[in-house]
Amino acid sequence: MIKKEGYYFGTTLEGWARMAEVRASYFREPAAVATIAPCHVLWPEGALTKVEVLAMRELWGFDKYIPREDSWPKSVWDWPIPVPYRQGSRLRGMIWAGGQVPWEPGTNTGKVVHPGDLPAQTRLCIGHIEAILNGFDATSADLSLLVCYFTSTGTEAETRRFVEAVADAVSGPLPPMTTIPQPHMHAGGMGVEIWGVAQA
């Protein structure tokens, strides 16, 4: 397993926690990186969650273990509920940084930092990714992909401002990016979640 991506139909941190707890029950320490984002319409009608996983296997069969290194700097936050995920992992020369949110660094309080200030929260999240990459002697200049969920009404001007905030925080040219505007994130005042992939 390389990465888990999850979506839940909801508007609160409690909704996030319910999905996170159930999903976490299927994995044990140390599990791969993860992201969970709120979703405002899911298909089919009535669905409340969606889970995606990315995995890597040996060419010679499923029983071969692929060595994985993990990175979890003390400056990065911890989850406010018990889950087995890592913040960053490296497999075969690729570094995966799990979804970074603007929670208070170095704690598991789940307290939102810079509430309502999207540029400041974006810089903080990219700073978390930078710290994770530094654990593998890499920087944000080595990023080859960023996936960004951010609060927005969906206008081009808001997307441009958000991309400018990301560009100001990344230490090299912007990698390919997917930007997903959201009416809201997990909690009041939270405006962004970003995950990325880098070349080691």
Salt bridges, closest charged atoms under 4 A:
GLU5 OE1 - LYS3 NZ 2.53
GLU29 OE1 - ARG86 NH2 2.34
GLU52 OE2 - LYS50 NZ 3.55
GLU58 OE1 - ARG92 NH2 3.06
GLU69 OE1 - ARG90 NH2 2.95
ASP70 OD1 - ARG68 NE 2.86
GLU156 OE2 - ARG160 NH2 2.94
GLU193 OE1 - HIS186 NE2 2.91
